[in-house]
Amino acid sequence: MQQQDGTSLALSAGGVAKPLNRPEEMRAIRQAMDEGKNPLTATDVPRWEDQVGVSRIVNRRVLEFEVLPTPAQVLSDQPLSEQAQELVARSRDEIRACLYGQDDRLLVIVGPCSVHDPKAALDYARRLAALKNELDDHLLIVMRVYFEKPRTTVGWKGLINDPDIDGSCNIRKGLLLARRTLLDVLGEGLACATEFLEPTSPQYISDAVSWGAIGARNTESQVHRQLASGLSMPIGFKNATDGSVKAPTDSCFASAQQHTFFGIDHLGRAAVVKTLGNPDCHVVLRGSSSGPNYDAASIAQTMSTIRAEMPADSAAAHGVIVDCSHGNSGKDEHRQAEVVRNIASRIAAGEQGITGIMMESFIEGGNQPAAPLDQLVYGKSITDRCLSWKDTEQLLRELAQAVATRRWN
């Protein structure tokens, strides 16, 4: 790991980042690894690699394993209340109804690009919950509560991976903090949406999630298609970064099938996972490296591609969700507001094929560089640029009016 001053960082056995800026320290680490020793653990207890005689050929580039509590332990220590369970079950059904056209409300997934400050996220949730109650007849509002960030190269990977935003990567703390945040948002009466970035963390948090996303970088991944086939909520597959719609369409088809694959159970044991398949998968248009794809022609072309492969009665064949950020707005929050208003006008005019939208929004507009919490502006994104709460409130009211106008017409 590299710091800004060019020195390296390694993690101690306690998970704390410490500088390794002297050549002799680096030589000592390399020598220990050459001898089959763990350079970060001072212990006389033989490791399993030594016991079975494979220390020279396995884990040569692994500095440390930290054992986490099992998913069952975490879910027992931080359980969903009966009220939260009812909210999750009901909201999943409501989302399905929107996706299949049985509910004519617009599904709106809105919230921070990523949660870095649980206190600010809860503040945002309280504001959103009050507005949801007002607009509930027209919009099905679900809060975006994202904890893992895919990186093009390197960078802050999200609350679960680095909750202190300082490179210490205290995943145990981040995992528990993420679950606590989900429970707090549910406690405000809001359903939660998140992105599933890898196949282990869902065992710790997916029971509290009502809608899940598979990002553009993973939409062609067999691992993520298998994962989606066993998840208990609707899943949106984003178009690939090059704009391909065939990739997420294939993902929807594949995820609806039964699968058998490697995984872990809630007791943390390696297991063979067999799934029934998830029929509630659908496509999310997020723009691409070539430009936006939220216009009417792009949506019509996307629906033609989907309907050629997916059954007519599937969620995917009914419509798409439009991500108003990312490639559709060039990650500019002002442009994102224009995209939302464009879609609202088309919904009011009766355009078919749009079942929902996604918006990146926080208390303060824009973003700021990642840094430890006490150095940051409260309620401002440290990843993508977000709409301010003031703009978000206005846009949600405009979307609700658009749905009302469509009904009237």
N, C-alpha and C positions, 0 to 999 in steps of 0.2 A: 504494500500500500504506500502511495506517495503523498507526502504533505506538500503544501504550497512552496515551502522552502527547499524542496528537493530531497529531504531526508526520508528514510523509510520508516514505516511503523510495523510493529508486530504486536500480536495480542498475547498478554500474559495469561497464566492459567486462570486468573480471575476475570478475564475478558476486558481488561483495561488496555487501551492503546499506549504503547511506550515507544520512544524513538530509538531507532537502531542506526546511529549515524557514525559509528566508529568501525573501521575496517576489521579490527580484531574481533568485534562482536559478531559480525557477519561470518568471519572465518570459523568462529566457534560453533555457530549454528550449522554451517555446512559440514563441519567435521562430525558433529553429533549425528546429523542425518546420515552421513556416510557410514557411521558405526551402528546405524539402526536404532538410535536413541531418539526420544522425544526431547527436543532442545528446550521446551517450555515447561516441562514437568519434572520436578526434582522428587523422585520417589524411588524407594528400593523394591516396591511391589512389581513383580514381573508383569509386563503387558502380554495380552493374548498373542500378539505377533511374535514375541520372544518364546512363549510357551510352545507354539506350534511350528516355530522355526522359519517364519516367513518375513521377519522384520526387515530383511534386506531388499524385499521386492514389493511390499505393499505399503500404502500410505506414505510414499516417499515425499510427497508434496503437501501432506496434511500436517498442520502444526498442532491441532488439538481437536478432540471431540468433547463437547459438553452435553451431558445427558439432560434432556428436557423432561418435565412431567408428561405423563401420557395424556392424550386427549380426554380420556375418561376422567382423569384426576382434575383437569382444568374445568371440564363441564360440571363436575360435582362441586368444585369449589366456587364456581361462578355460574350457577344454574339460571336458566330462563324461568321467570315467574310464570304462573298460569296466565296472567294477563298478557305477558310478552309472547308466550306460545300461541295464544289465540290471535294476537296481532299478526304474527308471522304466517300462520296458517291462512287467515282470512285475506291478508294482502297478497299472498301468492296466488290465491284463487282469483282475486280482483285483477291482478296483472294478467293472468291467463285469459280472463274474460275480455280484456282490452286487446290482447294479441290476436284473439280469434274473432273479434268483432261482435261479441255478445254484449259488450259494454262500450257505449259510444264516447266515453270520456277519453281525453288524450292522456297517455301515460307520460309523465314528466319526471325524469331522473336528474336531480339537481343537487349540487353541493360542491365542496372544495375539490380541486384537482386531486389533492391527497391530504390526509389528516396528519398534521405534524404537532398540533397542540390540542389535546383532548378537551381542555377547558374551552377554547375558542370554538371547537366543533360542537360542543354542547350548547354554547351560547347561540350559535347559528341554528341548531336544531330547534331551540325554543322559538326563535323567530319564525322558522319555516312551519312549525307545527301550528302556530296561531293562524298563519295565512292559509295553510291546508284546510283548516276547519271552515274558513270562509269560502274557499274555492272548490270544495270537495264535490259539488254537483257537476262540475265541468272538467276538472283535472284530477287524475290519480297521481298524487305527488309522492315520490319515493326519494329519500335522501341518499345522495352519493356519499359513501363512507369508505374511502379507498385507503389501504394500508401498505400496499406493495407497488413499487414503481419500476416498470421495465426501463432499462437504460440503453440507449444506442451504443454507448461505450462504457463509461463509468459515471458515478455520481451517487447522490443520496438515494438509497433504495426503498425508503419508506419507513413508517413508524415501527413495523414489526422488526425490520432488520437493524435499524439504528435509531431507537427512540430518543436518545440524547443529542442526536444530530452532531456528533463529535468524532465519529469514526470508531467509537468503542464497540459498536455492534452488539449490544446487550439484547440478544434475541429473546431470551427468557422474559426479560422485563417488557419488551415490545409486544410479545405475544399476549401476555396477560393484560397489558394496557389496551391493546386493540379489542380484546373481548369485552373489557369493562366499558369501553367507549360504545360498542354496539349495544350493550345492555342499557346504557344511559340514554342513547337515542331512542331505543324502543320504549323506554320509560316515558318519553315525551309524546308517545303516540304515533311515531313515525316509523314506517317500514324502511329497511336498509338495503342498499345496493353496493356491491363491491366487485373488484376485478380479481379473478383467481389466476395467480401468476405461476404457481407451481403446485404439485399434487399433495403436499403434506399439510400445509397450513389450513386447508378447508376442514380437516378433521377437528380443528380447534374452534372454528368460528362459523361454519356454514349453517348451523342450526338457527343462527340469528339473522340470516340473510334471506331476503325475499326475491332478489333479482341479481344475477351474476353476469359478468362480462368476461369474454376471452379476447385479449387485445390483438391488434393488427399483427404484431410480431409472432404471435403464437397460433394464429387462426388456422394454419396448415399443419400444426403439430398433432401427431397421433396421440401423444400423451394427453393433450388437452381435450381432444375429442373423446377419448376414453373417460377422462375425468367428468366431462359434461354429461356423458351417458348415465352416470350414476348420481348426479346431483339432484336434489329434491325440489329445485326451483327453476323457473324459466331462465334460459341462458342466451345472451346475445353475442354472436360472433361478428367481430368487426371486419370490414373489408381489409385486404392486405395493404401494406404500405405503398405498393405500386398501383393500388386502385382495383385490383382484381376482385370481382364479385363471385367468380366461380369458386374461389377458395372457401369463403364462408358458407356458400351454398352447399358445397361438398361436406363441410363440417356439420351443418344442420342435418344432412342426410345420414352421415356416419354416426352422429351422436344419438340419433333416434333408434339405432340398432343395439342389440345386445353385445356386450364385450366381456372378455376375460383378460385380466392383466395383473401385473405386480402392484402392490400397494401396502398400506399399513391399516390395521384395525384400530378401534378406539382404545385398545390396551397397549398400543404402540408396537405390536408384533408384526413382523413381515407376514404378508398374507397374499393369497390369490383372491382377487376381487372379481366377482361376477355381477354384471349389471343388467337391468331390464331394458335400458335405453330411455332417452329423454325426448318425448315428442314436442316439447315446448321451446325448442331452439329456433332462433330467428336471426336475421341479418341486421347489422348496424352499419350505416353509411357514415364514415368519418372523414371523407376526403382522402387525398393521397399526395404523394410527391409530385403528381402531375396537376394538382389543383382540386377544387371542390367538386362534390358530387351530390349536392342537396337539391339541385334544380329539378324541375318537373320531368325533363327528358331523361335525366340520369335515373330518377326513381322509376319511371316507366320501363326503361331498359333493364334495370335491376329486377323488377318484378317479372319481366318476361323470362329472364335467365332463371330465376328461382322456380317459377311455375313449370318450366320445362323439365325440372328434375324432382321437385317436391310434390307430394300429393296435394290435391286442391283443397283438402280440408285441414291442412297443416297450418300452424302458426306462421311459419315462414312464408307460405303462399298468400297469406292474407295481407301482409304489409311489412314495412321496415321501420326501424327507429333511426332517426337522424341525429347524429352527434354534431351539435352546432359549433363545437370547438375543433381543435386539432387541424387537420387539413382543410376542413370546411371554412375555417376563419383565419388560417395562418397563425393560430395561437394568439390572436389579437382580440382582447376582450371587447373592444369597440366594434370590430367587424363581427364578432360573435352575436352582439345585440342586433346587428343588421340581419344576420341569418335567421335569428329567432323571429324577427318581425316579418321577414319574407315568408317564412313558413306559416306564421299566423294568418297572413292575408290569403294564402292559398288554401288553408284549412277552412277559413270563413267562406271561400268561394266554392267549397265542396270537393276539392281535389281528393282522390282516393289513393290509398297505398301508404299513408303515413299514420302509423299507429302510436308513435311516441317520439319524444325528442330527449336529448341529453344536453345539459348546460353545466359549465364549470363556473362556480359562483362561491364567493366567500363574503366575509363582513366588509373587508376593504378590497377595492379593485386593484388589478395588476398583480405583480409578484415582487419578490425580493430574493437576494442570494441566501442560500441555506447557511445557517449558523445556529449555535446553541440558543435555546429558547429565550434566555434573558437578554439576548442581543437583537431580538426580532421585533418588528412591528406587529402588534396584536391583531390577529384575524386576517393576516395577509399571506397569500400562498408563497411557498418556497419552491414550487415546481412551475406548472404552467400558469399563465396570466388568467385571472378570474374576473368575472363580473362583480361589481360591488353589490352589497345587499340592497341599496336603494334602487339600482337598475334592475336587479333580480325581481324585486317586488313589483315593479312596474311591468316588466315583461310577463310575469306570471298572470297578472290581471289582464293583459292584452291577449294572452293565449286563451284564458277562460272566456273572454268575450268572443273570440274567434269560434270556439266550440259552440257557444250560445247562438251565434249568427248562423253557423252551419245547420243547427237544429231548426232554427226559425225558417231558413230557406227550404 
